[in-house]
């Protein structure tokens, strides 16, 4: 298989994975919103409530933040200043993209390693009300580190082989923009 065709296949797979991550984000956000809303109605309307709402919604919020980081990374919508890189000639620009994406990958490896350690340490620690393992919260940065690391690796390889300008873009119009 030719490298260009392999790159197109990788981008299609990444687009499908991104769609799945975004669908899960929507479901988790909807569930968190409903959980908190019903708890507020129960508290103020019926002087009762769902005791696990605070803990579970906090865990959901952490997951939304980290999984959202994968989507932002894949779409190249994170904050960045590229004035210097954009002014470079093509070859140094590609090298800068490779170096930058490799630096992101190194940070992701540190994040994944630290989150994995925290997950292992917290499987037996449970949240006081829900009884859920607190390791669930530490699984979110582990998952995000893997996802963002895969995007950074793909971007670095694309820039290194001249398949992309260092950005793993599908060329599709972002419907959210």
C-alpha positions as CSV (number, residue, x, y, z in Angstrom):
1,X,0.0,0.0,0.0
2,X,1.4,3.4,-0.9
3,X,2.1,5.9,1.9
4,X,-0.4,8.4,0.6
5,X,-3.2,5.8,0.5
6,X,-2.2,4.6,4.0
7,X,-2.4,8.2,5.2
8,X,-5.9,8.6,3.8
9,X,-6.9,5.4,5.5
10,X,-5.4,6.6,8.8
11,X,-7.3,9.8,8.5
12,X,-10.6,8.0,7.9
13,X,-10.1,5.8,10.9
14,X,-9.2,8.8,13.0
15,X,-12.4,10.6,11.8
16,X,-14.5,7.6,12.9
17,X,-12.8,7.3,16.3
18,X,-13.3,11.1,16.7
19,X,-17.0,10.7,15.9
20,X,-17.3,7.9,18.5
21,X,-15.5,10.0,21.2
22,X,-17.7,13.0,20.4
23,X,-20.9,10.8,20.6
24,X,-19.7,9.5,24.0
25,X,-19.1,13.1,25.1
26,X,-22.6,14.1,24.2
27,X,-24.1,11.1,26.1
28,X,-22.0,11.8,29.2
29,X,-22.8,15.5,29.1
30,X,-26.5,14.7,28.7
31,X,-26.5,12.2,31.6
32,X,-24.6,14.6,33.8
33,X,-27.0,17.4,33.0
34,X,-30.1,15.3,33.7
35,X,-28.6,13.9,36.9
36,X,-27.8,17.4,38.3
37,X,-31.2,18.8,37.1
38,X,-33.2,16.1,38.7
39,X,-31.2,16.4,41.9
40,X,-31.9,20.2,42.0
41,X,-35.6,19.5,41.4
42,X,-35.7,16.9,44.2
43,X,-33.8,19.2,46.6
44,X,-35.9,22.3,46.2
45,X,-39.2,20.8,45.2
46,X,-39.4,17.7,47.5
47,X,-36.8,18.4,50.2
48,X,-34.8,15.2,49.2
49,X,-32.1,14.4,46.7
50,X,-29.9,11.9,45.1
51,X,-26.8,11.6,47.3
52,X,-24.4,10.2,44.6
53,X,-25.1,13.1,42.2
54,X,-22.2,15.2,43.3
55,X,-19.5,12.5,43.1
56,X,-20.8,11.0,39.9
57,X,-21.2,14.3,38.1
58,X,-17.7,15.3,39.3
59,X,-16.3,12.1,37.7
60,X,-18.3,12.8,34.5
61,X,-17.0,16.3,34.3
62,X,-13.4,15.1,34.5
63,X,-14.1,12.6,31.8
64,X,-15.7,15.3,29.6
65,X,-12.7,17.6,30.0
66,X,-10.1,15.0,29.1
67,X,-12.0,13.3,26.3
68,X,-12.8,16.7,24.9
69,X,-9.0,17.3,24.8
70,X,-8.7,14.4,22.3
71,X,-11.4,15.9,20.1
72,X,-9.7,19.3,20.3
73,X,-6.3,17.9,19.5
74,X,-7.6,15.9,16.5
75,X,-9.4,18.9,15.1
76,X,-6.3,21.2,15.7
77,X,-8.6,23.6,17.6
78,X,-6.3,24.1,20.7
79,X,-4.9,27.5,21.4
80,X,-1.5,28.0,19.8
81,X,0.7,30.7,18.4
82,X,2.2,29.7,15.1
83,X,3.6,33.1,13.8
84,X,7.2,31.9,13.9
85,X,6.5,28.5,12.4
86,X,4.3,29.9,9.7
87,X,7.1,32.3,8.6
88,X,9.6,29.4,8.1
89,X,10.3,27.9,4.7
90,X,8.7,24.5,4.0
91,X,11.5,22.2,5.2
92,X,12.2,23.9,8.5
93,X,8.4,24.2,9.0
94,X,8.0,20.5,8.6
95,X,10.9,19.9,11.0
96,X,9.3,22.3,13.5
97,X,6.0,20.3,13.2
98,X,7.9,17.0,13.8
99,X,9.7,18.4,16.8
100,X,6.6,20.0,18.3
101,X,4.5,16.8,17.8
102,X,7.2,14.7,19.3
103,X,7.3,17.0,22.3
104,X,3.6,16.6,22.7
105,X,4.0,12.8,22.5
106,X,6.7,12.9,25.2
107,X,4.3,14.9,27.5
108,X,1.5,12.4,26.7
109,X,3.8,9.5,27.7
110,X,4.5,11.2,31.1
111,X,0.7,11.8,31.5
112,X,-0.1,8.2,30.7
113,X,2.5,6.9,33.0
114,X,1.5,9.1,35.9
115,X,-2.2,8.4,35.4
116,X,-1.6,4.7,35.2
117,X,0.3,4.8,38.5
118,X,-2.6,6.7,40.1
119,X,-5.1,4.3,38.7
120,X,-3.2,1.4,40.2
121,X,-3.0,3.1,43.6
122,X,-6.7,4.1,43.7
123,X,-8.5,0.9,42.6
124,X,-9.2,0.1,46.3
125,X,-9.9,3.6,47.4
126,X,-13.6,4.3,47.0
127,X,-15.6,7.5,46.9
128,X,-17.4,7.9,50.2
129,X,-21.0,8.1,48.9
130,X,-21.1,6.2,45.6
131,X,-18.6,3.5,46.5
132,X,-17.1,3.8,43.0
133,X,-13.3,3.4,42.8
134,X,-11.6,6.7,42.6
135,X,-9.4,5.2,39.9
136,X,-12.2,5.9,37.5
137,X,-11.3,9.6,37.7
138,X,-7.6,8.8,37.0
139,X,-8.5,6.7,34.0
140,X,-9.6,9.9,32.2
141,X,-6.1,11.4,31.8
142,X,-4.8,8.0,31.0
143,X,-7.3,7.7,28.1
144,X,-6.7,11.3,27.0
145,X,-2.9,10.8,27.0
146,X,-3.2,7.8,24.8
147,X,-5.6,9.6,22.4
148,X,-3.7,12.8,22.1
149,X,-0.4,10.9,21.9
150,X,-1.8,8.9,18.9
151,X,-2.8,12.2,17.2
152,X,0.6,13.7,17.9
153,X,2.4,10.6,16.6
154,X,0.3,10.6,13.4
155,X,0.9,14.4,12.9
156,X,4.7,13.8,13.4
157,X,4.8,11.0,10.9
158,X,2.7,12.9,8.4
159,X,5.1,15.9,8.7
160,X,8.2,13.7,8.6
161,X,7.2,11.9,5.4
162,X,5.8,15.0,3.8
163,X,2.2,13.6,3.7
164,X,0.8,16.5,5.6
165,X,2.0,19.8,6.9
166,X,2.2,18.4,10.4
167,X,-1.6,18.4,10.9
168,X,-3.7,15.2,10.6
169,X,-6.6,17.0,8.9
170,X,-9.3,15.2,7.0
171,X,-10.2,18.2,4.9
172,X,-13.8,18.1,6.0
173,X,-15.5,21.2,7.0
174,X,-16.1,21.4,10.8
175,X,-19.8,21.5,11.3
176,X,-19.3,23.1,14.7
177,X,-17.4,26.0,13.3
